[in-house]
Amino acid sequence: MSIISIILDYNLYNMGNGKIFIQIASYRDPQLTPTIKDCIKNAKNPKKLVFSIAWQHSTEDLWDNLDEFKDDKRFRIVDIDYMESKGACWARNQLQQNYKDEEYTLQLDSHHRFAENWDEECILMIKQLQEKGHKKPLLTGYISSFDPDNDPEGRIQQPWKMNFDRFIPEGAVFFLPATIDDYKERTEPLPARFYSAHFCFTLGSFIKEVPHDPEYYFHGEEISIAVRAYTWGYDLFHPHKIVAWHEYTRKGRKKQWDDDPKWVTKNVNCHLRNRKLFEMDGLVKDIDFGIYDFGTERTLEDYERYSGLSFKKRAVQQYTIDNNYAPNPPLFGDDFDKSFLKIFKHCIDIGFDKIPLTDYEFFVVAFHDEMDETIFRKDADVNEVKTIKNDSEGYGKIWREFQTDKKPKYWVVWPYSTTNGWCERITGDL
């Protein structure tokens, strides 16, 4: 690196106050303390880190202790009894109240590991994008994974991006992680369509402009923030290099919904709120979303044209399905309206107690509309049935994907056994 580059990098890093407001919503997580320590250890400038932690904890969890950080002026801890928690988005909103105009912010979960000088790398990427004309760049993604039981050997060494997966029946959009194929050739972050709640690095102003909606529970959080950020003028990017790792398995950790007897109601209300925000399924925005609404620098349609999603249609463009980088090619008029595919993709979950026999010949697998007419049917043959019944996660999963102009109302799984013939018909609402 030349002397000029070193001076430029130094000046870029030290503009503003240089502080990073780190947001961590932790729920009874044994990885919280290791995450904090690794974050500090691998930072170029650990004194410029400010931690705001929504510490949702139980006295039963003796390992969940933050005493060593309570006298550290870099820490602002929101002490929350786990039974008082209202969910992930509520917790993230709580910790955001501690923001005090730090120049940058980093949102994380509580189970991460960090690359050396991660803070410097993130800031330099932000500055690089700003020099290219992106006023408010935002780095985000489903970042590469690590395994706490095999660390650091188990760390994935290729950077990841986020691909479209599906609209779920409740209306939220789901995503999948995927390797950035050309990361070795890339010299800058790549355009992103979507937002990850477990890794987001951007300007501190993001907290004021796009705060977490405490009325959301869990699902819908990421797509709503992606669109809200875009309409506030933020340009979304995936880092082209690894700056941190995330644990995806959740093994050994209690989740908030494990402890909350009212989580189903909260989740249903959240899905309804999200559909109203996007005015899906004929719903109108009869809620005053206030500061949690879309921004005014771009419109929802601007995001749809950029990303290739249509929320009212629950549809997606082929360009997005093919995982091409954003933005999508510009289309106008009828060409734009006709460019969307209405694809329904769903996983039917069935407990093993519902399919106890060992001699099933096939399962009828069908989706019906509200008039009880069959929209789509593709049966599971004997080989797929064996796979379903031997799933390692403790319940059977049946994936189906098809194009349809109708939204299915419910699914049907009807097993046929050699000895028993037609068995109990299993159904589930969508």
Phi and psi in degrees as a GROMACS rama.xvg file:
@    title "Ramachandran Plot"
@    xaxis  label "Phi"
@    yaxis  label "Psi"
@TYPE xy
-74.3964  162.223  SER-2
-60.0736  -38.8198  ILE-3
-63.1296  -42.3592  ILE-4
-64.0293  -40.2742  SER-5
-63.1816  -43.6914  ILE-6
-65.2196  -42.1544  ILE-7
-61.7917  -46.8042  LEU-8
-60.5363  -40.5269  ASP-9
-65.1772  -44.7948  TYR-10
-65.6112  -41.0107  ASN-11
-60.7025  -40.7151  LEU-12
-71.1301  -30.7353  TYR-13
-99.8971  8.84341  ASN-14
-70.7016  145.18  MET-15
70.8729  -164.976  GLY-16
-83.8263  -12.3908  ASN-17
70.1667  1.4806  GLY-18
-79.8355  149.24  LYS-19
-118.042  117.791  ILE-20
-85.6941  106.296  PHE-21
-95.5383  120.186  ILE-22
-101.658  120.703  GLN-23
-132.273  115  ILE-24
-98.2199  112.812  ALA-25
-114.727  134.517  SER-26
-124.811  103.771  TYR-27
45.0774  51.2712  ARG-28
-109.096  118.109  ASP-29
-67.555  -12.2509  PRO-30
-91.6767  -0.650339  GLN-31
-61.1135  -54.6299  LEU-32
-62.6488  -45.5357  THR-33
-59.4803  -34.3644  PRO-34
-64.1958  -47.0347  THR-35
-60.6629  -47.2193  ILE-36
-64.2925  -40.614  LYS-37
-70.0817  -33.8881  ASP-38
-61.994  -45.7123  CYS-39
-68.6246  -45.5668  ILE-40
-58.3122  -38.4711  LYS-41
-98.6287  6.43076  ASN-42
-80.0489  143.089  ALA-43
-69.0855  -38.9771  LYS-44
-129.081  74.6857  ASN-45
-61.1743  -23.5465  PRO-46
-71.5499  -15.5874  LYS-47
-95.1549  6.51334  LYS-48
-88.9075  135.929  LEU-49
-125.329  120.876  VAL-50
-102.196  124.39  PHE-51
-113.887  117.71  SER-52
-122.715  122.65  ILE-53
-86.3966  97.7418  ALA-54
-93.5017  90.7272  TRP-55
-92.8903  106.885  GLN-56
-138.445  164.339  HIS-57
-124.578  144.06  SER-58
-65.9432  -16.2843  THR-59
-69.9137  -24.6918  GLU-60
-94.6958  87.45  ASP-61
-63.7689  -25.5385  LEU-62
-76.7739  -15.147  TRP-63
-91.1966  80.6328  ASP-64
-135.757  128.468  ASN-65
-113.153  20.0574  LEU-66
-56.1844  -36.9026  ASP-67
-67.5566  -14.269  GLU-68
-107.22  -8.45441  PHE-69
-67.8298  -24.6384  LYS-70
-97.8164  3.14342  ASP-71
-85.5112  121.025  ASP-72
-65.6461  -12.447  LYS-73
-79.019  -8.64678  ARG-74
-108.76  132.797  PHE-75
-125.746  102.428  ARG-76
-105.796  124.957  ILE-77
-94.618  108.398  VAL-78
-84.5704  114.048  ASP-79
-128.035  118.924  ILE-80
-62.4131  132.4  ASP-81
-58.4115  -27.4667  TYR-82
-75.7859  -10.8813  MET-83
-95.0703  -3.85927  GLU-84
-68.5158  144.477  SER-85
-115.158  12.4836  LYS-86
118.127  172.735  GLY-87
-63.2258  -46.4307  ALA-88
-67.9975  -38.2236  CYS-89
-61.0165  -44.4995  TRP-90
-63.5554  -40.244  ALA-91
-66.7516  -34.4057  ARG-92
-66.3008  -39.8892  ASN-93
-60.124  -47.1235  GLN-94
-71.3892  -24.033  LEU-95
-68.9821  -15.6564  GLN-96
-67.8195  -14.1533  GLN-97
-87.5509  0.448691  ASN-98
-67.6758  132.506  TYR-99
-132.344  53.2976  LYS-100
63.4116  31.5983  ASP-101
-62.6679  149.558  GLU-102
-68.0545  -34.3098  GLU-103
-129.161  165.758  TYR-104
-140.034  147.542  THR-105
-129.861  118.597  LEU-106
-100.187  133.3  GLN-107
-134.669  166.214  LEU-108
-85.5423  -167.425  ASP-109
-108.677  24.4144  SER-110
-142.478  83.6938  HIS-111
-139.618  162.26  HIS-112
-132.882  160.172  ARG-113
-129.651  144.279  PHE-114
-77.0104  157.178  ALA-115
-62.2995  133.956  GLU-116
60.6938  35.6098  ASN-117
-58.2708  -37.656  TRP-118
-66.2408  -44.4067  ASP-119
-63.1314  -42.5312  GLU-120
-61.5402  -43.8997  GLU-121
-64.1911  -43.6548  CYS-122
-65.6933  -40.8445  ILE-123
-65.08  -35.1228  LEU-124
-65.235  -41.4836  MET-125
-60.7126  -45.8203  ILE-126
-65.3711  -38.721  LYS-127
-60.3681  -43.3506  GLN-128
-69.2178  -37.4761  LEU-129
-63.6889  -38.6537  GLN-130
-63.8133  -24.372  GLU-131
-88.4431  5.10526  LYS-132
104.343  2.41719  GLY-133
-87.7427  103.412  HIS-134
-62.6526  -40.5272  LYS-135
-130.729  77.0399  LYS-136
-76.132  149.683  PRO-137
-135.992  121.556  LEU-138
-95.2074  128.194  LEU-139
-155.654  168.474  THR-140
159.141  161.938  GLY-141
-79.4047  94.3903  TYR-142
-75.2766  165.26  ILE-143
-59.6474  153.759  SER-144
-93.589  159.055  SER-145
-138.106  161.009  PHE-146
-119.26  113.456  ASP-147
-57.5715  -26.1913  PRO-148
-85.6529  -3.85594  ASP-149
-147.311  64.4496  ASN-150
-122.261  133.442  ASP-151
-93.4063  1.63096  PRO-152
-59.8582  -31.5566  GLU-153
-84.1107  6.45152  GLY-154
-74.9132  129.615  ARG-155
-73.6168  132.146  ILE-156
-102.486  6.7218  GLN-157
-108.233  135.37  GLN-158
-69.0338  149.056  PRO-159
-112.583  161.31  TRP-160
-125.865  -176.141  LYS-161
-118.633  126.271  MET-162
-108.277  153.54  ASN-163
-65.1002  136.792  PHE-164
-110.287  -63.4662  ASP-165
-172.086  160.736  ARG-166
-83.0262  125.72  PHE-167
-82.2579  161.645  ILE-168
-54.4462  -31.3501  PRO-169
-76.3104  -10.1064  GLU-170
113.611  -23.8696  GLY-171
-69.1459  159.257  ALA-172
-102.058  133.169  VAL-173
-106.024  154.504  PHE-174
-128.998  166.01  PHE-175
-130.597  142.752  LEU-176
-77.5025  150.027  PRO-177
-153.694  151.043  ALA-178
-68.5683  140.823  THR-179
-77.0577  105.651  ILE-180
-61.9732  -36.6673  ASP-181
-103.472  28.0225  ASP-182
-63.5241  -29.2211  TYR-183
-69.1001  -26.6423  LYS-184
-92.5947  -15.3324  GLU-185
-78.5906  142.673  ARG-186
-116.491  3.66026  THR-187
-153.945  162.682  GLU-188
-59.4716  155.449  PRO-189
-105.647  148.18  LEU-190
-58.9863  140.479  PRO-191
-121.989  150.636  ALA-192
-95.0511  -26.9732  ARG-193
-123.912  167.777  PHE-194
-121.216  138.678  TYR-195
-110.781  130.716  SER-196
-76.4211  -13.6574  ALA-197
-96.282  -4.15012  HIS-198
-155.853  113.961  PHE-199
-148.026  120.165  CYS-200
-121.608  123.356  PHE-201
-160.611  -166.854  THR-202
-71.4038  146.289  LEU-203
-60.5239  -26.6455  GLY-204
-59.5587  -19.7309  SER-205
-57.5508  -34.9651  PHE-206
-63.7502  -37.7821  ILE-207
-78.1411  -35.0854  LYS-208
-85.8152  -35.1528  GLU-209
-130.291  63.0232  VAL-210
-70.8597  155.849  PRO-211
-68.1638  135.128  HIS-212
-79.9482  113.788  ASP-213
-69.2554  -13.819  PRO-214
-82.3933  -11.9467  GLU-215
-76.8973  151.686  TYR-216
-103.52  -61.5717  TYR-217
-151.269  -73.9789  PHE-218
-65.6292  143.047  HIS-219
96.1914  -16.9147  GLY-220
-57.6334  -49.9808  GLU-221
-72.7918  -41.7858  GLU-222
-71.2128  -34.8775  ILE-223
-66.2761  -39.7445  SER-224
-72.4761  -35.2481  ILE-225
-56.4377  -47.8968  ALA-226
-72.415  -40.9421  VAL-227
-61.096  -41.928  ARG-228
-62.3854  -46.1726  ALA-229
-61.9925  -41.5923  TYR-230
-73.6413  -14.4684  THR-231
-89.3671  3.27151  TRP-232
95.0082  7.45526  GLY-233
-82.2206  137.345  TYR-234
-100.729  124.606  ASP-235
-90.789  137.154  LEU-236
-141.688  150.661  PHE-237
-97.8362  133.19  HIS-238
-59.5342  138.549  PRO-239
-90.018  0.219419  HIS-240
-137.874  160.243  LYS-241
-80.7558  126.409  ILE-242
-117.078  -15.862  VAL-243
-163.671  167.127  ALA-244
-127.192  154.973  TRP-245
-128.635  142.384  HIS-246
-90.802  126.404  GLU-247
-102.588  -16.9028  TYR-248
-74.7447  -30.7914  THR-249
63.4263  12.1051  ARG-250
-66.8766  138.899  LYS-251
77.8582  8.6315  GLY-252
-120.374  135.451  ARG-253
-73.329  141.371  LYS-254
-103.816  157.026  LYS-255
-59.4163  -36.9071  GLN-256
-72.5305  -14.3519  TRP-257
-68.7018  -27.5024  ASP-258
-106.065  -10.7144  ASP-259
-105.511  108.769  ASP-260
-67.066  -13.7484  PRO-261
-103.815  13.8031  LYS-262
-65.1108  -32.9427  TRP-263
-62.9968  -45.4457  VAL-264
-62.3397  -42.6563  THR-265
-62.4131  -39.66  LYS-266
-67.8111  -42.6711  ASN-267
-61.6427  -44.6228  VAL-268
-63.0843  -37.0556  ASN-269
-64.8108  -45.2527  CYS-270
-61.0443  -41.3918  HIS-271
-63.6785  -43.4609  LEU-272
-60.8573  -41.1084  ARG-273
-66.8855  -41.2834  ASN-274
-64.8726  -36.0637  ARG-275
-69.2618  -35.8549  LYS-276
-58.314  -42.6073  LEU-277
-93.0033  -0.700167  PHE-278
53.6215  48.3804  GLU-279
-84.4458  157.505  MET-280
55.861  30.9537  ASP-281
80.4864  3.21344  GLY-282
-73.7151  153.268  LEU-283
-111.573  156.257  VAL-284
-81.9146  78.0291  LYS-285
-92.2146  17.1896  ASP-286
-113.07  138.694  ILE-287
-84.4309  98.2424  ASP-288
-74.6622  -16.1718  PHE-289
57.0458  -127.958  GLY-290
-70.7119  -6.25645  ILE-291
-101.558  14.3343  TYR-292
-88.8821  -179.572  ASP-293
-67.3927  159.677  PHE-294
-82.5979  -174.282  GLY-295
-117.058  -0.726126  THR-296
-83.5532  -25.6405  GLU-297
-141.989  166.184  ARG-298
-105.686  168.203  THR-299
-59.2212  -40.7688  LEU-300
-63.2866  -35.769  GLU-301
-58.4166  -42.8773  ASP-302
-65.8054  -40.9843  TYR-303
-62.582  -39.6111  GLU-304
-68.7998  -36.6995  ARG-305
-67.9472  -42.7794  TYR-306
-95.2155  -24.3537  SER-307
82.3644  24.3577  GLY-308
-111.703  146.844  LEU-309
-124.93  115.135  SER-310
-76.6849  -41.5036  PHE-311
-66.3092  -30.3588  LYS-312
-91.0919  -10.9899  LYS-313
52.4672  50.0439  ARG-314
-131.589  165.647  ALA-315
-145.354  148.598  VAL-316
-83.833  151.302  GLN-317
-59.9939  -34.9667  GLN-318
-57.8253  -36.93  TYR-319
-75.7766  -41.6774  THR-320
-58.7988  -35.1135  ILE-321
-78.1698  1.95119  ASP-322
63.2673  32.2869  ASN-323
-74.2686  152.617  ASN-324
-66.9767  145.314  TYR-325
-72.0723  158.288  ALA-326
-83.2254  161.127  PRO-327
-72.8285  152.881  ASN-328
-58.5012  141.32  PRO-329
-69.1832  132.67  PRO-330
-132.547  152.78  LEU-331
-135.848  154.19  PHE-332
59.8848  -135  GLY-333
-63.3213  -33.3756  ASP-334
-60.0514  -39.1133  ASP-335
-69.8721  -47.2135  PHE-336
-62.7183  -34.8002  ASP-337
-88.451  -0.13526  LYS-338
-84.9303  -5.5977  SER-339
-96.0438  138.722  PHE-340
-105.543  131.024  LEU-341
-92.4183  95.4601  LYS-342
-107.347  127.74  ILE-343
-106.591  122.362  PHE-344
-130.733  126.905  LYS-345
-150.436  148.539  HIS-346
-109.738  118.245  CYS-347
-86.4934  122.072  ILE-348
-100.725  128.68  ASP-349
-132.332  124.848  ILE-350
-65.6681  146.096  GLY-351
-61.688  -24.0367  PHE-352
-67.4105  -19.288  ASP-353
-83.2548  -18.7059  LYS-354
-131.225  66.5362  ILE-355
-81.4218  -15.7742  PRO-356
-77.8758  166.338  LEU-357
-114.234  1.28368  THR-358
-124.87  38.641  ASP-359
-68.6208  135.177  TYR-360
-90.2583  -33.8475  GLU-361
-169.306  164.574  PHE-362
-116.489  129.853  PHE-363
-69.6781  129.044  VAL-364
-127.239  113.474  VAL-365
-142.202  157.124  ALA-366
-122.557  135.161  PHE-367
-121.561  153.424  HIS-368
-91.3547  -175.031  ASP-369
-71.2091  -11.8148  GLU-370
-95.1168  9.92941  MET-371
67.7104  16.9196  ASP-372
-87.7082  144.083  GLU-373
-74.8639  122.742  THR-374
-88.8585  -39.0128  ILE-375
-155.129  140.662  PHE-376
-141.818  129.898  ARG-377
-146.486  109.441  LYS-378
-75.069  154.857  ASP-379
-92.4657  119.031  ALA-380
-78.3969  -179.123  ASP-381
-60.9786  -33.7914  VAL-382
-71.1306  -41.3337  ASN-383
-67.3288  -36.7254  GLU-384
-59.3059  -41.0541  VAL-385
-62.0526  -42.0261  LYS-386
-63.6015  -42.8561  THR-387
-60.5666  -43.7686  ILE-388
-77.6075  -12.7232  LYS-389
-110.973  20.2215  ASN-390
-64.1748  134.858  ASP-391
-73.4435  -14.2933  SER-392
-85.5494  0.0854495  GLU-393
93.9148  5.53874  GLY-394
-155.039  157.598  TYR-395
-82.8442  144.402  GLY-396
-128.048  128.756  LYS-397
-122.076  110.315  ILE-398
-92.7742  135.597  TRP-399
-139.478  144.513  ARG-400
-141.504  133.249  GLU-401
-160.837  160.164  PHE-402
-91.0239  138.952  GLN-403
-158.531  147.423  THR-404
-90.1937  -9.99265  ASP-405
-108.958  145.498  LYS-406
-86.6386  121.236  LYS-407
-60.6562  145.516  PRO-408
-93.9645  -38.037  LYS-409
-157.957  163.074  TYR-410
-112.194  159.226  TRP-411
-131.506  131.908  VAL-412
-124.061  121.04  VAL-413
-128.37  99.4643  TRP-414
-74.8674  147.366  PRO-415
-123.266  125.507  TYR-416
-111.659  146.179  SER-417
-59.953  -43.8698  THR-418
-87.3099  -33.3138  THR-419
-103.055  -8.1618  ASN-420
68.4062  -141.071  GLY-421
-70.2757  128.146  TRP-422
-99.131  -169.622  CYS-423
-62.1255  132.183  GLU-424
-77.0484  125.221  ARG-425
-107.187  132.285  ILE-426
-132.96  160.788  THR-427
-154.804  139.216  GLY-428
-76.4071  153.641  ASP-429
